[in-house]
């Protein structure tokens, strides 16, 4: 999934799950409980999320890519074990 400024946060959550813990590692504080984030995410784009968190868009996109990559790395070994 290519993440752009127009990507809905809900789509990222659907594809990668709750990445709030990973985002916190990169300095982005979570917004409420997961259920609130999931509800708000339906209408919020990456661009708006960057504004909400007061992070420049380019930097926010980099953080998202790192968070998603980190999530992928954690799930890939599990997927390989299931296949084997």
mmCIF file of the N, C-alpha and C atoms, coordinates in Angstrom:
data_MODEL
# 
_entry.id   MODEL 
# 
loop_
_atom_site.group_PDB 
_atom_site.id 
_atom_site.type_symbol 
_atom_site.label_atom_id 
_atom_site.label_alt_id 
_atom_site.label_comp_id 
_atom_site.label_asym_id 
_atom_site.label_entity_id 
_atom_site.label_seq_id 
_atom_site.pdbx_PDB_ins_code 
_atom_site.Cartn_x 
_atom_site.Cartn_y 
_atom_site.Cartn_z 
_atom_site.occupancy 
_atom_site.B_iso_or_equiv 
_atom_site.pdbx_formal_charge 
_atom_site.auth_seq_id 
_atom_site.auth_comp_id 
_atom_site.auth_asym_id 
_atom_site.auth_atom_id 
_atom_site.pdbx_PDB_model_num 
ATOM 1   N N  . UNK A 1 1  ? 0.846   -1.187  0.000  1.00 0.00 ? 1  UNK A N  1 
ATOM 2   C CA . UNK A 1 1  ? 0.000   0.000   0.000  1.00 0.00 ? 1  UNK A CA 1 
ATOM 3   C C  . UNK A 1 1  ? 0.884   1.240   0.000  1.00 0.00 ? 1  UNK A C  1 
ATOM 4   N N  . UNK A 1 2  ? 0.686   2.105   -0.962 1.00 0.00 ? 2  UNK A N  1 
ATOM 5   C CA . UNK A 1 2  ? 1.405   3.366   -1.037 1.00 0.00 ? 2  UNK A CA 1 
ATOM 6   C C  . UNK A 1 2  ? 0.659   4.396   -0.188 1.00 0.00 ? 2  UNK A C  1 
ATOM 7   N N  . UNK A 1 3  ? 1.350   4.982   0.775  1.00 0.00 ? 3  UNK A N  1 
ATOM 8   C CA . UNK A 1 3  ? 0.739   5.978   1.656  1.00 0.00 ? 3  UNK A CA 1 
ATOM 9   C C  . UNK A 1 3  ? 1.072   7.368   1.119  1.00 0.00 ? 3  UNK A C  1 
ATOM 10  N N  . UNK A 1 4  ? 0.021   8.145   0.863  1.00 0.00 ? 4  UNK A N  1 
ATOM 11  C CA . UNK A 1 4  ? 0.167   9.516   0.386  1.00 0.00 ? 4  UNK A CA 1 
ATOM 12  C C  . UNK A 1 4  ? -0.590  10.451  1.328  1.00 0.00 ? 4  UNK A C  1 
ATOM 13  N N  . UNK A 1 5  ? -0.527  11.736  1.042  1.00 0.00 ? 5  UNK A N  1 
ATOM 14  C CA . UNK A 1 5  ? -1.239  12.703  1.882  1.00 0.00 ? 5  UNK A CA 1 
ATOM 15  C C  . UNK A 1 5  ? -2.746  12.496  1.819  1.00 0.00 ? 5  UNK A C  1 
ATOM 16  N N  . UNK A 1 6  ? -3.241  11.879  0.745  1.00 0.00 ? 6  UNK A N  1 
ATOM 17  C CA . UNK A 1 6  ? -4.681  11.666  0.584  1.00 0.00 ? 6  UNK A CA 1 
ATOM 18  C C  . UNK A 1 6  ? -5.171  10.321  1.114  1.00 0.00 ? 6  UNK A C  1 
ATOM 19  N N  . UNK A 1 7  ? -4.252  9.491   1.597  1.00 0.00 ? 7  UNK A N  1 
ATOM 20  C CA . UNK A 1 7  ? -4.630  8.190   2.146  1.00 0.00 ? 7  UNK A CA 1 
ATOM 21  C C  . UNK A 1 7  ? -5.446  8.400   3.414  1.00 0.00 ? 7  UNK A C  1 
ATOM 22  N N  . UNK A 1 8  ? -6.536  7.691   3.526  1.00 0.00 ? 8  UNK A N  1 
ATOM 23  C CA . UNK A 1 8  ? -7.347  7.753   4.751  1.00 0.00 ? 8  UNK A CA 1 
ATOM 24  C C  . UNK A 1 8  ? -6.642  6.975   5.851  1.00 0.00 ? 8  UNK A C  1 
ATOM 25  N N  . UNK A 1 9  ? -6.625  7.532   7.037  1.00 0.00 ? 9  UNK A N  1 
ATOM 26  C CA . UNK A 1 9  ? -6.004  6.862   8.179  1.00 0.00 ? 9  UNK A CA 1 
ATOM 27  C C  . UNK A 1 9  ? -6.697  5.521   8.418  1.00 0.00 ? 9  UNK A C  1 
ATOM 28  N N  . UNK A 1 10 ? -7.992  5.456   8.152  1.00 0.00 ? 10 UNK A N  1 
ATOM 29  C CA . UNK A 1 10 ? -8.737  4.203   8.323  1.00 0.00 ? 10 UNK A CA 1 
ATOM 30  C C  . UNK A 1 10 ? -8.173  3.101   7.429  1.00 0.00 ? 10 UNK A C  1 
ATOM 31  N N  . UNK A 1 11 ? -7.743  3.455   6.223  1.00 0.00 ? 11 UNK A N  1 
ATOM 32  C CA . UNK A 1 11 ? -7.162  2.468   5.322  1.00 0.00 ? 11 UNK A CA 1 
ATOM 33  C C  . UNK A 1 11 ? -5.840  1.936   5.866  1.00 0.00 ? 11 UNK A C  1 
ATOM 34  N N  . UNK A 1 12 ? -5.071  2.808   6.489  1.00 0.00 ? 12 UNK A N  1 
ATOM 35  C CA . UNK A 1 12 ? -3.802  2.381   7.093  1.00 0.00 ? 12 UNK A CA 1 
ATOM 36  C C  . UNK A 1 12 ? -4.085  1.437   8.257  1.00 0.00 ? 12 UNK A C  1 
ATOM 37  N N  . UNK A 1 13 ? -5.062  1.782   9.083  1.00 0.00 ? 13 UNK A N  1 
ATOM 38  C CA . UNK A 1 13 ? -5.427  0.919   10.209 1.00 0.00 ? 13 UNK A CA 1 
ATOM 39  C C  . UNK A 1 13 ? -5.938  -0.432  9.723  1.00 0.00 ? 13 UNK A C  1 
ATOM 40  N N  . UNK A 1 14 ? -6.698  -0.424  8.639  1.00 0.00 ? 14 UNK A N  1 
ATOM 41  C CA . UNK A 1 14 ? -7.232  -1.670  8.096  1.00 0.00 ? 14 UNK A CA 1 
ATOM 42  C C  . UNK A 1 14 ? -6.101  -2.564  7.581  1.00 0.00 ? 14 UNK A C  1 
ATOM 43  N N  . UNK A 1 15 ? -5.140  -1.953  6.913  1.00 0.00 ? 15 UNK A N  1 
ATOM 44  C CA . UNK A 1 15 ? -4.038  -2.704  6.304  1.00 0.00 ? 15 UNK A CA 1 
ATOM 45  C C  . UNK A 1 15 ? -3.001  -3.172  7.335  1.00 0.00 ? 15 UNK A C  1 
ATOM 46  N N  . UNK A 1 16 ? -2.679  -2.305  8.308  1.00 0.00 ? 16 UNK A N  1 
ATOM 47  C CA . UNK A 1 16 ? -1.564  -2.576  9.215  1.00 0.00 ? 16 UNK A CA 1 
ATOM 48  C C  . UNK A 1 16 ? -1.954  -2.711  10.675 1.00 0.00 ? 16 UNK A C  1 
ATOM 49  N N  . UNK A 1 17 ? -3.206  -2.510  11.013 1.00 0.00 ? 17 UNK A N  1 
ATOM 50  C CA . UNK A 1 17 ? -3.636  -2.581  12.405 1.00 0.00 ? 17 UNK A CA 1 
ATOM 51  C C  . UNK A 1 17 ? -3.324  -1.285  13.145 1.00 0.00 ? 17 UNK A C  1 
ATOM 52  N N  . UNK A 1 18 ? -3.443  -1.335  14.438 1.00 0.00 ? 18 UNK A N  1 
ATOM 53  C CA . UNK A 1 18 ? -3.215  -0.154  15.276 1.00 0.00 ? 18 UNK A CA 1 
ATOM 54  C C  . UNK A 1 18 ? -1.719  0.081   15.402 1.00 0.00 ? 18 UNK A C  1 
ATOM 55  N N  . UNK A 1 19 ? -1.216  1.106   14.722 1.00 0.00 ? 19 UNK A N  1 
ATOM 56  C CA . UNK A 1 19 ? 0.212   1.389   14.747 1.00 0.00 ? 19 UNK A CA 1 
ATOM 57  C C  . UNK A 1 19 ? 0.564   2.498   15.735 1.00 0.00 ? 19 UNK A C  1 
ATOM 58  N N  . UNK A 1 20 ? -0.337  2.807   16.661 1.00 0.00 ? 20 UNK A N  1 
ATOM 59  C CA . UNK A 1 20 ? -0.118  3.900   17.607 1.00 0.00 ? 20 UNK A CA 1 
ATOM 60  C C  . UNK A 1 20 ? 1.130   3.684   18.450 1.00 0.00 ? 20 UNK A C  1 
ATOM 61  N N  . UNK A 1 21 ? 1.369   2.450   18.897 1.00 0.00 ? 21 UNK A N  1 
ATOM 62  C CA . UNK A 1 21 ? 2.561   2.188   19.703 1.00 0.00 ? 21 UNK A CA 1 
ATOM 63  C C  . UNK A 1 21 ? 3.830   2.503   18.927 1.00 0.00 ? 21 UNK A C  1 
ATOM 64  N N  . UNK A 1 22 ? 3.838   2.119   17.670 1.00 0.00 ? 22 UNK A N  1 
ATOM 65  C CA . UNK A 1 22 ? 5.011   2.379   16.834 1.00 0.00 ? 22 UNK A CA 1 
ATOM 66  C C  . UNK A 1 22 ? 5.147   3.870   16.571 1.00 0.00 ? 22 UNK A C  1 
ATOM 67  N N  . UNK A 1 23 ? 4.036   4.541   16.311 1.00 0.00 ? 23 UNK A N  1 
ATOM 68  C CA . UNK A 1 23 ? 4.067   5.978   16.054 1.00 0.00 ? 23 UNK A CA 1 
ATOM 69  C C  . UNK A 1 23 ? 4.612   6.741   17.254 1.00 0.00 ? 23 UNK A C  1 
ATOM 70  N N  . UNK A 1 24 ? 4.292   6.278   18.465 1.00 0.00 ? 24 UNK A N  1 
ATOM 71  C CA . UNK A 1 24 ? 4.796   6.938   19.668 1.00 0.00 ? 24 UNK A CA 1 
ATOM 72  C C  . UNK A 1 24 ? 6.318   6.871   19.743 1.00 0.00 ? 24 UNK A C  1 
ATOM 73  N N  . UNK A 1 25 ? 6.888   5.769   19.275 1.00 0.00 ? 25 UNK A N  1 
ATOM 74  C CA . UNK A 1 25 ? 8.343   5.630   19.259 1.00 0.00 ? 25 UNK A CA 1 
ATOM 75  C C  . UNK A 1 25 ? 8.958   6.749   18.419 1.00 0.00 ? 25 UNK A C  1 
ATOM 76  N N  . UNK A 1 26 ? 8.259   7.167   17.377 1.00 0.00 ? 26 UNK A N  1 
ATOM 77  C CA . UNK A 1 26 ? 8.765   8.203   16.491 1.00 0.00 ? 26 UNK A CA 1 
ATOM 78  C C  . UNK A 1 26 ? 8.278   9.604   16.882 1.00 0.00 ? 26 UNK A C  1 
ATOM 79  N N  . UNK A 1 27 ? 7.692   9.720   18.069 1.00 0.00 ? 27 UNK A N  1 
ATOM 80  C CA . UNK A 1 27 ? 7.341   11.035  18.594 1.00 0.00 ? 27 UNK A CA 1 
ATOM 81  C C  . UNK A 1 27 ? 5.924   11.509  18.333 1.00 0.00 ? 27 UNK A C  1 
ATOM 82  N N  . UNK A 1 28 ? 5.063   10.668  17.799 1.00 0.00 ? 28 UNK A N  1 
ATOM 83  C CA . UNK A 1 28 ? 3.671   11.052  17.552 1.00 0.00 ? 28 UNK A CA 1 
ATOM 84  C C  . UNK A 1 28 ? 2.815   10.468  18.659 1.00 0.00 ? 28 UNK A C  1 
ATOM 85  N N  . UNK A 1 29 ? 2.216   11.342  19.449 1.00 0.00 ? 29 UNK A N  1 
ATOM 86  C CA . UNK A 1 29 ? 1.390   10.875  20.570 1.00 0.00 ? 29 UNK A CA 1 
ATOM 87  C C  . UNK A 1 29 ? 0.047   10.374  20.067 1.00 0.00 ? 29 UNK A C  1 
ATOM 88  N N  . UNK A 1 30 ? -0.471  9.371   20.760 1.00 0.00 ? 30 UNK A N  1 
ATOM 89  C CA . UNK A 1 30 ? -1.749  8.788   20.354 1.00 0.00 ? 30 UNK A CA 1 
ATOM 90  C C  . UNK A 1 30 ? -2.909  9.725   20.667 1.00 0.00 ? 30 UNK A C  1 
ATOM 91  N N  . UNK A 1 31 ? -3.971  9.572   19.923 1.00 0.00 ? 31 UNK A N  1 
ATOM 92  C CA . UNK A 1 31 ? -5.177  10.382  20.096 1.00 0.00 ? 31 UNK A CA 1 
ATOM 93  C C  . UNK A 1 31 ? -6.261  9.476   20.658 1.00 0.00 ? 31 UNK A C  1 
ATOM 94  N N  . UNK A 1 32 ? -6.483  9.548   21.952 1.00 0.00 ? 32 UNK A N  1 
ATOM 95  C CA . UNK A 1 32 ? -7.551  8.770   22.575 1.00 0.00 ? 32 UNK A CA 1 
ATOM 96  C C  . UNK A 1 32 ? -7.366  7.273   22.481 1.00 0.00 ? 32 UNK A C  1 
ATOM 97  N N  . UNK A 1 33 ? -8.407  6.544   22.802 1.00 0.00 ? 33 UNK A N  1 
ATOM 98  C CA . UNK A 1 33 ? -8.404  5.080   22.730 1.00 0.00 ? 33 UNK A CA 1 
ATOM 99  C C  . UNK A 1 33 ? -8.520  4.636   21.280 1.00 0.00 ? 33 UNK A C  1 
ATOM 100 N N  . UNK A 1 34 ? -8.192  3.380   21.026 1.00 0.00 ? 34 UNK A N  1 
ATOM 101 C CA . UNK A 1 34 ? -8.220  2.848   19.657 1.00 0.00 ? 34 UNK A CA 1 
ATOM 102 C C  . UNK A 1 34 ? -9.586  3.033   19.018 1.00 0.00 ? 34 UNK A C  1 
ATOM 103 N N  . UNK A 1 35 ? -10.662 2.793   19.770 1.00 0.00 ? 35 UNK A N  1 
ATOM 104 C CA . UNK A 1 35 ? -12.005 2.905   19.186 1.00 0.00 ? 35 UNK A CA 1 
ATOM 105 C C  . UNK A 1 35 ? -12.287 4.330   18.713 1.00 0.00 ? 35 UNK A C  1 
ATOM 106 N N  . UNK A 1 36 ? -11.807 5.317   19.460 1.00 0.00 ? 36 UNK A N  1 
ATOM 107 C CA . UNK A 1 36 ? -12.004 6.718   19.055 1.00 0.00 ? 36 UNK A CA 1 
ATOM 108 C C  . UNK A 1 36 ? -11.169 7.013   17.818 1.00 0.00 ? 36 UNK A C  1 
ATOM 109 N N  . UNK A 1 37 ? -9.918  6.530   17.802 1.00 0.00 ? 37 UNK A N  1 
ATOM 110 C CA . UNK A 1 37 ? -9.055  6.754   16.649 1.00 0.00 ? 37 UNK A CA 1 
ATOM 111 C C  . UNK A 1 37 ? -9.646  6.097   15.407 1.00 0.00 ? 37 UNK A C  1 
ATOM 112 N N  . UNK A 1 38 ? -10.141 4.874   15.557 1.00 0.00 ? 38 UNK A N  1 
ATOM 113 C CA . UNK A 1 38 ? -10.703 4.155   14.411 1.00 0.00 ? 38 UNK A CA 1 
ATOM 114 C C  . UNK A 1 38 ? -11.919 4.891   13.858 1.00 0.00 ? 38 UNK A C  1 
ATOM 115 N N  . UNK A 1 39 ? -12.739 5.430   14.745 1.00 0.00 ? 39 UNK A N  1 
ATOM 116 C CA . UNK A 1 39 ? -13.925 6.168   14.316 1.00 0.00 ? 39 UNK A CA 1 
ATOM 117 C C  . UNK A 1 39 ? -13.519 7.460   13.597 1.00 0.00 ? 39 UNK A C  1 
ATOM 118 N N  . UNK A 1 40 ? -12.631 8.226   14.205 1.00 0.00 ? 40 UNK A N  1 
ATOM 119 C CA . UNK A 1 40 ? -12.194 9.492   13.600 1.00 0.00 ? 40 UNK A CA 1 
ATOM 120 C C  . UNK A 1 40 ? -11.417 9.248   12.316 1.00 0.00 ? 40 UNK A C  1 
ATOM 121 N N  . UNK A 1 41 ? -10.705 8.137   12.250 1.00 0.00 ? 41 UNK A N  1 
ATOM 122 C CA . UNK A 1 41 ? -9.857  7.842   11.102 1.00 0.00 ? 41 UNK A CA 1 
ATOM 123 C C  . UNK A 1 41 ? -10.637 7.647   9.815  1.00 0.00 ? 41 UNK A C  1 
ATOM 124 N N  . UNK A 1 42 ? -11.906 7.350   9.903  1.00 0.00 ? 42 UNK A N  1 
ATOM 125 C CA . UNK A 1 42 ? -12.710 7.124   8.698  1.00 0.00 ? 42 UNK A CA 1 
ATOM 126 C C  . UNK A 1 42 ? -12.759 8.364   7.819  1.00 0.00 ? 42 UNK A C  1 
ATOM 127 N N  . UNK A 1 43 ? -12.690 9.526   8.422  1.00 0.00 ? 43 UNK A N  1 
ATOM 128 C CA . UNK A 1 43 ? -12.786 10.764  7.661  1.00 0.00 ? 43 UNK A CA 1 
ATOM 129 C C  . UNK A 1 43 ? -11.452 11.497  7.525  1.00 0.00 ? 43 UNK A C  1 
ATOM 130 N N  . UNK A 1 44 ? -10.453 11.101  8.300  1.00 0.00 ? 44 UNK A N  1 
ATOM 131 C CA . UNK A 1 44 ? -9.202  11.849  8.357  1.00 0.00 ? 44 UNK A CA 1 
ATOM 132 C C  . UNK A 1 44 ? -8.192  11.293  7.357  1.00 0.00 ? 44 UNK A C  1 
ATOM 133 N N  . UNK A 1 45 ? -7.598  12.208  6.583  1.00 0.00 ? 45 UNK A N  1 
ATOM 134 C CA . UNK A 1 45 ? -6.525  11.817  5.678  1.00 0.00 ? 45 UNK A CA 1 
ATOM 135 C C  . UNK A 1 45 ? -5.187  11.973  6.401  1.00 0.00 ? 45 UNK A C  1 
ATOM 136 N N  . UNK A 1 46 ? -4.148  11.449  5.798  1.00 0.00 ? 46 UNK A N  1 
ATOM 137 C CA . UNK A 1 46 ? -2.796  11.578  6.356  1.00 0.00 ? 46 UNK A CA 1 
ATOM 138 C C  . UNK A 1 46 ? -2.432  13.060  6.486  1.00 0.00 ? 46 UNK A C  1 
ATOM 139 N N  . UNK A 1 47 ? -2.802  13.848  5.503  1.00 0.00 ? 47 UNK A N  1 
ATOM 140 C CA . UNK A 1 47 ? -2.505  15.282  5.549  1.00 0.00 ? 47 UNK A CA 1 
ATOM 141 C C  . UNK A 1 47 ? -3.127  15.940  6.784  1.00 0.00 ? 47 UNK A C  1 
ATOM 142 N N  . UNK A 1 48 ? -4.394  15.616  7.056  1.00 0.00 ? 48 UNK A N  1 
ATOM 143 C CA . UNK A 1 48 ? -5.063  16.190  8.219  1.00 0.00 ? 48 UNK A CA 1 
ATOM 144 C C  . UNK A 1 48 ? -4.479  15.649  9.523  1.00 0.00 ? 48 UNK A C  1 
ATOM 145 N N  . UNK A 1 49 ? -4.111  14.385  9.529  1.00 0.00 ? 49 UNK A N  1 
ATOM 146 C CA . UNK A 1 49 ? -3.498  13.804  10.721 1.00 0.00 ? 49 UNK A CA 1 
ATOM 147 C C  . UNK A 1 49 ? -2.189  14.525  11.042 1.00 0.00 ? 49 UNK A C  1 
ATOM 148 N N  . UNK A 1 50 ? -1.426  14.858  10.009 1.00 0.00 ? 50 UNK A N  1 
ATOM 149 C CA . UNK A 1 50 ? -0.180  15.603  10.212 1.00 0.00 ? 50 UNK A CA 1 
ATOM 150 C C  . UNK A 1 50 ? -0.478  16.965  10.834 1.00 0.00 ? 50 UNK A C  1 
ATOM 151 N N  . UNK A 1 51 ? -1.517  17.627  10.341 1.00 0.00 ? 51 UNK A N  1 
ATOM 152 C CA . UNK A 1 51 ? -1.905  18.930  10.900 1.00 0.00 ? 51 UNK A CA 1 
ATOM 153 C C  . UNK A 1 51 ? -2.347  18.800  12.355 1.00 0.00 ? 51 UNK A C  1 
ATOM 154 N N  . UNK A 1 52 ? -3.145  17.773  12.634 1.00 0.00 ? 52 UNK A N  1 
ATOM 155 C CA . UNK A 1 52 ? -3.631  17.546  14.001 1.00 0.00 ? 52 UNK A CA 1 
ATOM 156 C C  . UNK A 1 52 ? -2.475  17.362  14.962 1.00 0.00 ? 52 UNK A C  1 
ATOM 157 N N  . UNK A 1 53 ? -1.448  16.612  14.519 1.00 0.00 ? 53 UNK A N  1 
ATOM 158 C CA . UNK A 1 53 ? -0.291  16.339  15.371 1.00 0.00 ? 53 UNK A CA 1 
ATOM 159 C C  . UNK A 1 53 ? 0.784   17.411  15.272 1.00 0.00 ? 53 UNK A C  1 
ATOM 160 N N  . UNK A 1 54 ? 0.536   18.429  14.430 1.00 0.00 ? 54 UNK A N  1 
ATOM 161 C CA . UNK A 1 54 ? 1.457   19.555  14.245 1.00 0.00 ? 54 UNK A CA 1 
ATOM 162 C C  . UNK A 1 54 ? 2.848   19.084  13.815 1.00 0.00 ? 54 UNK A C  1 
ATOM 163 N N  . UNK A 1 55 ? 2.832   18.199  12.815 1.00 0.00 ? 55 UNK A N  1 
ATOM 164 C CA . UNK A 1 55 ? 4.068   17.671  12.242 1.00 0.00 ? 55 UNK A CA 1 
ATOM 165 C C  . UNK A 1 55 ? 4.045   17.992  10.751 1.00 0.00 ? 55 UNK A C  1 
ATOM 166 N N  . UNK A 1 56 ? 5.166   18.483  10.206 1.00 0.00 ? 56 UNK A N  1 
ATOM 167 C CA . UNK A 1 56 ? 5.196   18.741  8.758  1.00 0.00 ? 56 UNK A CA 1 
ATOM 168 C C  . UNK A 1 56 ? 4.827   17.480  7.976  1.00 0.00 ? 56 UNK A C  1 
ATOM 169 N N  . UNK A 1 57 ? 4.074   17.658  6.894  1.00 0.00 ? 57 UNK A N  1 
ATOM 170 C CA . UNK A 1 57 ? 3.555   16.531  6.130  1.00 0.00 ? 57 UNK A CA 1 
ATOM 171 C C  . UNK A 1 57 ? 4.651   15.566  5.681  1.00 0.00 ? 57 UNK A C  1 
ATOM 172 N N  . UNK A 1 58 ? 5.736   16.079  5.125  1.00 0.00 ? 58 UNK A N  1 
ATOM 173 C CA . UNK A 1 58 ? 6.813   15.194  4.661  1.00 0.00 ? 58 UNK A CA 1 
ATOM 174 C C  . UNK A 1 58 ? 7.371   14.353  5.794  1.00 0.00 ? 58 UNK A C  1 
ATOM 175 N N  . UNK A 1 59 ? 7.562   14.984  6.948  1.00 0.00 ? 59 UNK A N  1 
ATOM 176 C CA . UNK A 1 59 ? 8.071   14.265  8.117  1.00 0.00 ? 59 UNK A CA 1 
ATOM 177 C C  . UNK A 1 59 ? 7.055   13.221  8.595  1.00 0.00 ? 59 UNK A C  1 
ATOM 178 N N  . UNK A 1 60 ? 5.783   13.575  8.571  1.00 0.00 ? 60 UNK A N  1 
ATOM 179 C CA . UNK A 1 60 ? 4.729   12.654  8.998  1.00 0.00 ? 60 UNK A CA 1 
ATOM 180 C C  . UNK A 1 60 ? 4.671   11.437  8.079  1.00 0.00 ? 60 UNK A C  1 
ATOM 181 N N  . UNK A 1 61 ? 4.808   11.661  6.771  1.00 0.00 ? 61 UNK A N  1 
ATOM 182 C CA . UNK A 1 61 ? 4.814   10.553  5.822  1.00 0.00 ? 61 UNK A CA 1 
ATOM 183 C C  . UNK A 1 61 ? 5.993   9.616   6.082  1.00 0.00 ? 61 UNK A C  1 
ATOM 184 N N  . UNK A 1 62 ? 7.161   10.193  6.386  1.00 0.00 ? 62 UNK A N  1 
ATOM 185 C CA . UNK A 1 62 ? 8.340   9.371   6.711  1.00 0.00 ? 62 UNK A CA 1 
ATOM 186 C C  . UNK A 1 62 ? 8.086   8.536   7.966  1.00 0.00 ? 62 UNK A C  1 
ATOM 187 N N  . UNK A 1 63 ? 7.494   9.154   8.969  1.00 0.00 ? 63 UNK A N  1 
ATOM 188 C CA . UNK A 1 63 ? 7.199   8.451   10.222 1.00 0.00 ? 63 UNK A CA 1 
ATOM 189 C C  . UNK A 1 63 ? 6.217   7.311   9.968  1.00 0.00 ? 63 UNK A C  1 
ATOM 190 N N  . UNK A 1 64 ? 5.192   7.577   9.161  1.00 0.00 ? 64 UNK A N  1 
ATOM 191 C CA . UNK A 1 64 ? 4.230   6.527   8.829  1.00 0.00 ? 64 UNK A CA 1 
ATOM 192 C C  . UNK A 1 64 ? 4.911   5.360   8.115  1.00 0.00 ? 64 UNK A C  1 
ATOM 193 N N  . UNK A 1 65 ? 5.768   5.667   7.167  1.00 0.00 ? 65 UNK A N  1 
ATOM 194 C CA . UNK A 1 65 ? 6.472   4.611   6.434  1.00 0.00 ? 65 UNK A CA 1 
ATOM 195 C C  . UNK A 1 65 ? 7.328   3.771   7.383  1.00 0.00 ? 65 UNK A C  1 
ATOM 196 N N  . UNK A 1 66 ? 8.011   4.429   8.320  1.00 0.00 ? 66 UNK A N  1 
ATOM 197 C CA . UNK A 1 66 ? 8.821   3.701   9.306  1.00 0.00 ? 66 UNK A CA 1 
ATOM 198 C C  . UNK A 1 66 ? 7.937   2.835   10.201 1.00 0.00 ? 66 UNK A C  1 
ATOM 199 N N  . UNK A 1 67 ? 6.819   3.380   10.625 1.00 0.00 ? 67 UNK A N  1 
ATOM 200 C CA . UNK A 1 67 ? 5.908   2.633   11.498 1.00 0.00 ? 67 UNK A CA 1 
ATOM 201 C C  . UNK A 1 67 ? 5.344   1.419   10.776 1.00 0.00 ? 67 UNK A C  1 
ATOM 202 N N  . UNK A 1 68 ? 4.953   1.619   9.526  1.00 0.00 ? 68 UNK A N  1 
ATOM 203 C CA . UNK A 1 68 ? 4.405   0.521   8.733  1.00 0.00 ? 68 UNK A CA 1 
ATOM 204 C C  . UNK A 1 68 ? 5.481   -0.535  8.479  1.00 0.00 ? 68 UNK A C  1 
ATOM 205 N N  . UNK A 1 69 ? 6.692   -0.102  8.153  1.00 0.00 ? 69 UNK A N  1 
ATOM 206 C CA . UNK A 1 69 ? 7.793   -1.042  7.929  1.00 0.00 ? 69 UNK A CA 1 
ATOM 207 C C  . UNK A 1 69 ? 8.082   -1.849  9.172  1.00 0.00 ? 69 UNK A C  1 
ATOM 208 N N  . UNK A 1 70 ? 8.066   -1.178  10.323 1.00 0.00 ? 70 UNK A N  1 
ATOM 209 C CA . UNK A 1 70 ? 8.309   -1.860  11.591 1.00 0.00 ? 70 UNK A CA 1 
ATOM 210 C C  . UNK A 1 70 ? 7.224   -2.895  11.860 1.00 0.00 ? 70 UNK A C  1 
ATOM 211 N N  . UNK A 1 71 ? 5.994   -2.555  11.545 1.00 0.00 ? 71 UNK A N  1 
ATOM 212 C CA . UNK A 1 71 ? 4.873   -3.475  11.734 1.00 0.00 ? 71 UNK A CA 1 
ATOM 213 C C  . UNK A 1 71 ? 5.008   -4.670  10.797 1.00 0.00 ? 71 UNK A C  1 
ATOM 214 N N  . UNK A 1 72 ? 5.400   -4.420  9.549  1.00 0.00 ? 72 UNK A N  1 
ATOM 215 C CA . UNK A 1 72 ? 5.588   -5.503  8.582  1.00 0.00 ? 72 UNK A CA 1 
ATOM 216 C C  . UNK A 1 72 ? 6.668   -6.471  9.061  1.00 0.00 ? 72 UNK A C  1 
ATOM 217 N N  . UNK A 1 73 ? 7.780   -5.928  9.576  1.00 0.00 ? 73 UNK A N  1 
ATOM 218 C CA . UNK A 1 73 ? 8.880   -6.768  10.044 1.00 0.00 ? 73 UNK A CA 1 
ATOM 219 C C  . UNK A 1 73 ? 8.445   -7.676  11.187 1.00 0.00 ? 73 UNK A C  1 
ATOM 220 N N  . UNK A 1 74 ? 7.580   -7.177  12.037 1.00 0.00 ? 74 UNK A N  1 
ATOM 221 C CA . UNK A 1 74 ? 7.105   -7.974  13.172 1.00 0.00 ? 74 UNK A CA 1 
ATOM 222 C C  . UNK A 1 74 ? 6.172   -9.087  12.722 1.00 0.00 ? 74 UNK A C  1 
ATOM 223 N N  . UNK A 1 75 ? 5.387   -8.857  11.679 1.00 0.00 ? 75 UNK A N  1 
ATOM 224 C CA . UNK A 1 75 ? 4.409   -9.853  11.249 1.00 0.00 ? 75 UNK A CA 1 
ATOM 225 C C  . UNK A 1 75 ? 4.972   -10.851 10.246 1.00 0.00 ? 75 UNK A C  1 
ATOM 226 N N  . UNK A 1 76 ? 5.985   -10.490 9.503  1.00 0.00 ? 76 UNK A N  1 
ATOM 227 C CA . UNK A 1 76 ? 6.524   -11.392 8.486  1.00 0.00 ? 76 UNK A CA 1 
ATOM 228 C C  . UNK A 1 76 ? 7.091   -12.683 9.068  1.00 0.00 ? 76 UNK A C  1 
ATOM 229 N N  . UNK A 1 77 ? 7.865   -12.663 10.160 1.00 0.00 ? 77 UNK A N  1 
ATOM 230 C CA . UNK A 1 77 ? 8.339   -13.932 10.711 1.00 0.00 ? 77 UNK A CA 1 
ATOM 231 C C  . UNK A 1 77 ? 7.188   -14.849 11.124 1.00 0.00 ? 77 UNK A C  1 
ATOM 232 N N  . UNK A 1 78 ? 6.119   -14.291 11.647 1.00 0.00 ? 78 UNK A N  1 
ATOM 233 C CA . UNK A 1 78 ? 4.960   -15.083 12.031 1.00 0.00 ? 78 UNK A CA 1 
ATOM 234 C C  . UNK A 1 78 ? 4.302   -15.713 10.809 1.00 0.00 ? 78 UNK A C  1 
ATOM 235 N N  . UNK A 1 79 ? 4.231   -14.986 9.720  1.00 0.00 ? 79 UNK A N  1 
ATOM 236 C CA . UNK A 1 79 ? 3.615   -15.512 8.512  1.00 0.00 ? 79 UNK A CA 1 
ATOM 237 C C  . UNK A 1 79 ? 4.467   -16.648 7.936  1.00 0.00 ? 79 UNK A C  1 
ATOM 238 N N  . UNK A 1 80 ? 5.796   -16.508 8.000  1.00 0.00 ? 80 UNK A N  1 
ATOM 239 C CA . UNK A 1 80 ? 6.682   -17.550 7.496  1.00 0.00 ? 80 UNK A CA 1 
ATOM 240 C C  . UNK A 1 80 ? 6.533   -18.825 8.345  1.00 0.00 ? 80 UNK A C  1 
ATOM 241 N N  . UNK A 1 81 ? 6.365   -18.661 9.657  1.00 0.00 ? 81 UNK A N  1 
ATOM 242 C CA . UNK A 1 81 ? 6.196   -19.812 10.535 1.00 0.00 ? 81 UNK A CA 1 
ATOM 243 C C  . UNK A 1 81 ? 4.890   -20.552 10.244 1.00 0.00 ? 81 UNK A C  1 
ATOM 244 N N  . UNK A 1 82 ? 3.846   -19.800 9.883  1.00 0.00 ? 82 UNK A N  1 
ATOM 245 C CA . UNK A 1 82 ? 2.557   -20.420 9.567  1.00 0.00 ? 82 UNK A CA 1 
ATOM 246 C C  . UNK A 1 82 ? 2.641   -21.259 8.299  1.00 0.00 ? 82 UNK A C  1 
ATOM 247 N N  . UNK A 1 83 ? 3.444   -20.759 7.326  1.00 0.00 ? 83 UNK A N  1 
ATOM 248 C CA . UNK A 1 83 ? 3.583   -21.473 6.053  1.00 0.00 ? 83 UNK A CA 1 
ATOM 249 C C  . UNK A 1 83 ? 4.416   -22.753 6.213  1.00 0.00 ? 83 UNK A C  1 
ATOM 250 N N  . UNK A 1 84 ? 5.433   -22.683 7.108  1.00 0.00 ? 84 UNK A N  1 
ATOM 251 C CA . UNK A 1 84 ? 6.369   -23.796 7.276  1.00 0.00 ? 84 UNK A CA 1 
ATOM 252 C C  . UNK A 1 84 ? 5.792   -24.872 8.098  1.00 0.00 ? 84 UNK A C  1 
# 
